[in-house]
Amino acid sequence: MSSLTLVPALLGLGTGLALIVAIGAQNAYVLRLGIAGGRRLVTTAVLICALSDAALIGAGVLGIGAVLESAPVALVVIRIVGAGFLIVYGLLAARRVFRAEALVPAAVGEVSLRTVVVTMLALTWLNPHVYLDTVILLGSVANQQGESERWWFAGGAMLGSVLWFSALGFGARLLRGLFARPVSWRILDGLIAVVMLSLGIRMAFGL
C-alpha cells in the first residue's frame, strides 16, 4: 500500500470511528448482548452491524446519498418507524429494571437468534441517522478523495466499523464479573432505557 492509498484509508478509518463510536441504540444493544449473550449471538450481531455499515458506506460512495437527499420523504418514513421501535425497546428496557427475573445474565443468553437478527436489523436500518452519517456524510467525503482513492477511504471506514463492533461485542465479556450482580443490570438497563427513549423521542420530533 502506497502513501497515496494509505492516507485516504487512514482518513476513512478515523472518520468512520468518529461517527460510530458514540452512545446509541445500536451500540447499547451490542454491549448488552456482549456482556451476557452467547458467542453465536454476539458474532451474529457484530456481523450484521459491520456488513450493514459496509453496504451503506458503499452505497454512499456509489452516489446513493444524492438520491436520498432528493427524496427526503423516505427519511421521514424511516424516522417515524424507527422512533416507534426505539420507544418500544426503551420501555421494555425500563420494565426490566423493575423485574427481578430479568436481572440475571441468562436472561440475555436465552434470546433467540431470530430475535437478535430482527432487533439488530431494525436498530440499524430504521435509524435515519445511519443514512445521514454513512451514506451521505461518509459518501460525500469519500468522493472528494478522487476516483480510486475514494474506495480506499471507504475501505478504511468499513474497517473502523468491524474493529469497533468486534471490540464492543467481544470485549464486553470482560465486564461479566461486574454484571454478576443484579444491581449492575438495573443500572445498565436503566441507561439503555434512557438512551433508547431519548433517541426515540428526539427522532419522532425530528430533533
Sequence and secondary structure as in RCSB ss.txt:
>XXXX:A:sequence
MSSLTLVPALLGLGTGLALIVAIGAQNAYVLRLGIAGGRRLVTTAVLICALSDAALIGAGVLGIGAVLESAPVAL
VVIRIVGAGFLIVYGLLAARRVFRAEALVPAAVGEVSLRTVVVTMLALTWLNPHVYLDTVILLGSVANQQGESER
WWFAGGAMLGSVLWFSALGFGARLLRGLFARPVSWRILDGLIAVVMLSLGIRMAFGL
>XXXX:A:secstr
  HHHHHHHHHHHHHHHHHHSS  HHHHHHHHHHHHS HHHHHHHHHHHHHHHHHHHHHHHHTHHHHHHH HHHH
HHHHHHHHHHHHHHHHHHHHHHT GGGSSTHHHHTS HHHHHHHHHHHHHT HHHIIIIIIIIHHHHTTS TTHH
HHHHHHHHHHHHHHHHHHHHHGGGGTTGGGSHHHHHHHHHHHHHHHHHHHHHHHTT 
